[in-house]
Amino acid sequence: MSEAILERTTFETSRELEFFTDKELKMQIGHDSDLWPIALLKELIDNALDACEMAGTPPDIEIVIDADSFSVCDNGPGLPEETMLRSMDYLVRVSDKAYYVSPTRGQMGNALKAVWAAGFVANERGVVEVVTGGKHHVVTVSLDRIAQKPRMICEVEEDGFVKNGTLVKIHWPDSSGRFIDPKARFYNENWRADRLIETYAAFNPHATFQFNGKVYERTDPAWQKWRPNEPTSPHWYTAETLRDLIAAYVAEERRHGEKKVKTVRAFVSEFRGLTSTIKQKQITANYSGVYLQDMVKDDDIDPDFVKKLLADMQAASKPPKPSVLGIIGEEHLTKWMLTHGDAAEKSIRYKRVEAKEGPPHIIEVVFAVRKDDAGRRILRTGMNWTPALGDPIPTLTRVVQEMRIDSHDPVTLVVHLARPRFEFVDRGKTRVDW
């Protein structure tokens, strides 16, 4: 008997589905589905803090977790409706951080996309509420599997509850069990919600956090760090990252049907230390009246132009000192240790290292022996003022092991790293190329 032959069909799969399967969303978020709620909560808090800082407002962040939802509310300028709508287009990534080399809490442009998709993928029903700018948006998410596209239905009504800032509420079954109840199967001891908020409080002296009624007060409302909307330094760029930024500007102009908008001089003026018209004229002497789009060569940005421009910009400006990134400081971290670290006061030790070679960075470490000598090690790590979920920097883990700080030791160790940009090797921001 001759066996039947399968005539295979070559199927086409839309990229709009990248966030709408369990496998794909794990890669986007960087964690298994049991940890999606805590990862999404972290992304929402990151966005809230960045928004407040861009508005120059000491952040007030309220986190509420109830039986079937969790939410984050801030006192920032509000989420622009255009940004929210663009984030629902799964053919593109939307980010105002991706191409700038600047110390921010996020840079991938996939946080809101994961917020819309995760509830549907995990629970087969996705509902997200967004209240901002006096409007209440209720977004219901489903999937058209035949057309291979997400179906986003957004109902909008007037709402004066959140006059300033943004409230994002994600409906998720058994949220209390996942975040709070230690008896629930979803509960994760290492990254429960209160510990996440405690760690945010450690790295953000200017912010007040409220979590289900408990308040984590700011210790210094005037504390300063590098804000997301501050001009970036040319010393933080390589020829490749500067080329990518210029190309992104040109692509955005073309996308909007604009022939030529940004001149080379206007581009130079956006960088730290180059606001002087004299410096701008010197750097762009050979590019008077020249637009960024004029520097396109063979469908790319002219590499010789990029190299010379970067060299001239760096020569005309001073490298920022590492301290301008933002120092959390011994006083604040000591207070945190006494309040949240169960620290014996006399055992507290603080150390700060500022590195100028290569990309500037600051490492702050605070250590203490715990009062409860039967307790286990508390280890809190963070990068650019946000807690690290998991183990993004294996080098740090090796150092802790070499210092023989074991998991059963009754100590508290907090480590924070700040640098202009962390290069993540995955979209979930779980591992850093260090």
C-alpha positions in Angstrom: 0.0 0.0 0.0 1.2 3.4 -0.8 1.0 5.9 2.1 -0.9 9.1 1.7 1.1 12.2 1.1 0.4 15.4 3.1 0.5 18.4 0.8 1.6 21.0 3.3 0.2 24.5 3.1 2.5 27.5 3.8 0.5 29.5 6.3 0.9 33.2 6.9 0.7 34.5 10.5 0.1 38.2 11.2 2.6 39.9 13.5 -0.4 41.4 15.3 -0.7 38.1 17.1 2.8 38.4 18.7 1.2 39.5 22.0 -1.8 37.2 21.9 -0.5 33.7 22.6 0.9 32.4 25.9 4.3 31.6 24.3 4.8 35.0 22.6 3.6 37.0 25.6 6.0 35.2 27.9 8.8 36.5 25.7 7.4 40.0 25.7 6.9 40.2 29.4 9.9 38.0 30.3 8.1 35.8 32.9 5.7 32.9 33.1 2.0 33.7 33.3 1.8 33.3 37.1 4.1 36.4 37.4 2.4 38.5 34.7 0.3 40.5 37.2 3.3 41.6 39.3 5.3 42.4 36.1 2.4 44.5 34.8 2.0 46.2 38.1 5.7 47.2 37.9 5.4 48.5 34.4 2.4 50.7 35.4 4.3 52.1 38.4 7.3 52.8 36.2 5.2 54.7 33.7 3.5 56.7 36.6 6.8 57.7 38.1 8.2 58.8 34.7 5.1 60.9 34.0 5.3 62.7 37.3 9.0 63.5 36.9 8.5 64.8 33.4 5.9 67.2 34.9 8.2 68.2 37.7 5.8 66.9 40.3 6.8 64.9 43.4 5.1 61.5 42.6 2.0 60.4 44.5 1.4 56.8 43.4 -1.7 54.9 44.7 -1.8 51.1 44.2 -5.1 49.3 44.9 -5.5 45.5 44.8 -8.9 44.0 45.3 -10.5 40.7 44.7 -10.6 40.8 40.9 -8.5 43.8 39.8 -5.4 45.9 40.4 -4.8 49.5 39.6 -2.2 52.3 39.7 -3.2 56.0 39.9 -0.7 58.9 39.7 -0.7 62.7 39.9 1.1 63.3 36.6 0.0 65.2 33.6 -2.2 62.4 32.3 -1.8 59.8 29.6 -2.3 61.4 26.1 -5.2 59.8 24.3 -3.1 59.6 21.1 -0.5 57.6 22.9 -3.1 55.2 24.3 -4.6 54.6 20.9 -1.3 54.2 19.1 -0.3 51.5 21.7 -3.3 49.4 20.5 -1.7 49.1 17.0 0.2 45.8 17.3 2.1 46.4 14.0 4.3 49.0 15.5 6.0 49.8 18.8 5.3 53.2 20.3 7.9 54.7 22.7 9.4 58.1 23.4 12.4 56.4 25.0 13.6 53.8 22.6 16.1 55.8 20.6 17.4 58.2 23.2 20.3 57.3 25.4 19.0 58.5 28.7 18.5 57.1 32.2 14.8 56.1 32.3 12.9 53.2 33.8 11.8 51.7 30.5 12.7 51.9 26.9 11.0 49.0 25.0 7.7 50.5 24.0 5.8 47.4 24.8 4.4 48.0 28.3 0.9 49.2 27.3 0.7 46.5 24.6 1.2 43.9 27.3 -1.3 45.6 29.5 -4.0 45.3 26.9 -3.1 41.7 25.9 -2.2 39.9 29.1 -5.7 39.7 30.7 -7.1 38.2 27.5 -4.3 35.7 27.0 -4.3 34.5 30.7 -8.0 34.6 31.4 -9.7 34.6 27.9 -11.2 37.9 28.8 -9.4 41.2 28.9 -10.9 44.4 30.4 -8.8 47.4 31.2 -10.1 50.8 32.5 -8.1 54.0 31.9 -9.3 57.3 33.5 -7.4 60.4 32.3 -8.1 63.9 31.1 -11.6 63.8 32.5 -12.5 60.7 30.4 -13.2 57.1 31.5 -12.1 54.6 28.9 -13.2 50.9 29.2 -11.2 48.8 26.8 -12.5 45.2 26.1 -10.0 43.0 24.4 -10.8 39.9 22.3 -9.3 38.2 19.3 -10.4 37.6 15.7 -8.5 34.4 15.1 -9.5 34.1 11.5 -8.4 37.7 10.6 -5.5 37.2 13.0 -6.0 40.5 14.7 -6.9 41.7 18.2 -10.3 43.3 18.6 -10.1 46.4 20.8 -13.5 47.9 21.8 -13.1 51.2 23.7 -16.1 52.7 25.4 -15.6 56.3 26.5 -17.6 58.5 28.9 -17.0 61.7 30.8 -15.5 61.2 34.2 -14.2 63.9 36.7 -12.9 61.4 39.2 -9.3 61.7 38.0 -8.9 65.3 37.1 -5.1 65.2 37.2 -2.9 62.2 36.4 -3.9 58.7 35.2 -5.7 55.7 36.6 -5.1 52.3 35.0 -7.1 49.4 36.3 -6.6 45.9 35.0 -9.4 43.3 35.7 -7.8 40.1 36.7 -9.5 37.2 38.5 -8.2 36.5 42.1 -5.9 39.5 42.1 -5.8 39.4 45.9 -4.6 35.8 45.9 -1.9 36.5 43.4 -0.5 39.5 45.2 -1.5 39.2 48.9 -2.8 35.9 50.2 0.1 33.5 51.1 -2.3 30.6 50.9 -3.2 31.1 47.3 -1.4 29.0 44.7 -0.5 32.1 42.7 1.3 33.7 45.6 5.0 34.5 45.1 6.9 35.0 48.3 9.8 36.8 46.7 7.8 39.3 44.7 4.6 40.0 46.5 3.1 43.4 46.1 4.1 44.9 49.4 7.7 44.0 48.9 7.6 45.5 45.4 6.3 48.8 46.8 8.8 48.7 49.6 11.6 48.5 47.1 10.2 51.3 45.0 10.3 53.4 48.2 13.9 52.5 48.7 14.9 53.8 45.3 12.7 56.9 45.1 13.1 59.3 48.0 10.8 61.9 46.3 7.8 59.6 45.9 4.9 58.7 48.2 3.3 55.3 47.6 0.0 54.2 48.9 -0.8 50.5 48.8 -4.3 49.4 49.9 -4.3 52.1 52.5 -0.8 51.7 53.8 1.4 54.8 53.1 5.1 54.8 52.3 6.0 58.5 52.8 8.6 60.3 50.7 11.6 61.4 52.6 12.7 64.2 50.3 10.3 65.9 48.0 13.1 68.0 46.6 15.3 65.0 45.7 16.6 65.2 42.1 17.5 62.7 39.5 17.9 62.9 35.7 14.4 63.5 34.4 13.1 61.6 31.4 12.6 64.9 29.5 16.1 66.3 30.1 18.4 66.8 27.1 20.7 63.8 26.6 24.4 64.0 26.4 26.3 63.4 23.2 28.9 61.6 25.3 26.4 58.8 26.0 26.1 57.9 22.3 28.0 55.8 19.9 28.0 56.4 16.2 25.4 53.5 15.9 23.0 54.8 18.5 23.2 58.4 17.1 22.6 57.1 13.6 19.5 55.2 14.9 18.2 58.3 16.5 18.6 60.4 13.4 17.0 57.7 11.3 14.1 57.5 13.7 13.5 61.3 13.2 13.6 61.0 9.4 11.3 58.0 9.5 8.8 59.8 11.7 8.8 62.8 9.4 8.1 60.6 6.3 5.5 58.7 8.2 3.6 61.9 8.7 4.1 63.0 5.1 6.4 65.8 6.0 9.2 66.3 3.5 11.7 68.1 5.7 11.3 69.4 9.2 14.3 69.1 11.5 17.6 70.8 10.5 20.9 69.5 11.6 21.3 72.6 13.8 17.9 72.0 15.5 18.9 68.4 16.1 22.3 69.5 17.7 20.4 72.1 19.9 18.6 69.2 21.7 21.7 67.9 23.4 23.0 68.8 26.8 25.8 71.5 26.7 24.9 72.5 23.1 22.2 75.1 23.7 24.6 77.9 22.9 24.0 79.4 19.4 27.8 79.9 19.1 28.5 76.2 19.6 25.7 75.2 17.3 27.1 77.4 14.5 30.5 76.0 15.0 29.4 72.4 14.9 27.0 72.9 11.9 29.2 75.3 9.9 29.1 73.0 6.9 25.4 72.2 7.3 23.8 75.6 7.3 20.2 75.1 6.2 20.7 71.4 5.8 18.0 69.0 7.1 18.4 65.6 8.6 16.6 64.1 5.6 19.4 65.6 3.4 21.8 63.2 5.1 20.2 60.1 3.8 22.5 58.1 1.6 21.6 54.8 0.0 18.6 54.4 2.2 20.7 55.0 5.4 22.1 57.9 7.3 25.5 58.9 5.8 28.0 57.2 8.2 30.7 59.7 7.7 28.3 62.5 8.6 27.3 60.7 11.7 30.8 60.1 12.9 31.9 63.7 12.3 28.8 65.1 13.9 29.2 63.0 17.0 32.9 63.8 17.3 32.2 67.6 17.0 29.3 67.5 19.5 31.4 65.6 22.0 34.4 68.1 21.5 32.1 71.0 22.1 30.5 69.7 25.4 31.7 68.3 28.7 30.8 64.8 29.8 28.2 64.9 32.6 29.5 63.8 36.0 28.0 60.5 37.2 26.4 62.3 40.1 24.0 64.1 37.8 22.2 60.8 37.2 20.9 60.9 40.7 22.2 59.8 44.0 19.7 58.1 46.4 22.0 58.8 49.3 23.0 57.4 52.7 20.4 59.3 54.7 17.4 58.0 52.8 18.7 54.4 52.5 19.5 54.3 56.2 15.9 55.4 57.0 14.6 52.7 54.7 16.7 50.1 56.4 15.4 51.1 59.8 11.8 51.1 58.6 11.6 48.2 56.1 14.8 46.3 56.5 14.5 45.2 60.1 18.0 46.6 60.5 20.0 46.8 63.7 21.0 50.5 63.5 24.6 50.1 64.5 25.2 47.5 61.8 24.1 49.6 58.9 26.9 50.2 56.3 26.6 52.4 53.2 28.9 52.6 50.2 28.7 54.5 46.9 31.0 54.2 43.9 30.9 56.6 40.9 32.5 55.4 37.7 33.6 57.9 35.0 35.3 55.5 32.6 33.0 54.2 29.8 29.3 55.0 30.3 29.2 56.8 33.7 27.4 54.9 36.4 26.7 54.9 40.1 26.5 51.9 42.4 25.0 52.4 45.8 25.0 49.6 48.4 23.6 49.5 51.9 24.0 46.5 54.2 22.7 45.6 57.7 22.4 42.7 60.1 18.7 42.1 60.9 17.2 42.3 64.4 15.5 39.0 63.8 18.5 36.7 63.8 16.3 33.9 62.8 15.1 35.7 59.7 16.3 35.0 56.1 18.3 37.3 53.8 16.5 40.2 52.3 18.0 41.2 48.9 16.7 44.2 47.0 18.2 45.2 43.7 17.3 47.9 41.3 18.3 49.7 38.1 17.6 53.4 37.3 15.2 53.7 40.3 13.0 50.7 39.6 13.1 47.3 41.3 14.6 44.4 39.3 12.4 41.4 39.0 14.4 38.2 38.9 18.2 38.3 38.3 19.0 40.7 35.5 22.7 41.1 36.4 24.3 37.7 36.9 27.6 39.5 37.9 25.8 40.9 41.0 24.7 37.4 42.0 28.2 36.1 41.7 29.5 39.0 43.9 26.9 38.2 46.6 28.0 34.5 46.5 31.6 35.4 46.7 30.9 37.6 49.8 29.3 34.5 51.3 26.0 36.3 51.9 23.8 33.2 51.8 20.0 33.0 51.6 19.6 31.9 55.2 21.8 34.7 56.6 19.8 37.3 58.7 20.9 40.3 56.7 19.4 43.0 54.5 21.3 44.0 51.3 20.1 46.7 48.9 22.0 47.4 45.7 21.1 50.1 43.1 22.7 50.9 39.8 22.2 54.0 37.7 23.6 54.6 34.3 22.5 56.4 31.1 21.1 53.3 29.5 20.9 49.5 30.2 21.0 47.3 27.2 18.5 44.5 27.8 18.9 41.3 25.9 15.2 40.5 25.9 12.0 42.4 25.6 10.9 41.5 29.1 13.9 43.4 30.6 14.9 40.4 32.6 18.6 40.3 31.6 21.1 43.0 31.0 24.2 43.0 28.8 26.6 44.2 31.5 
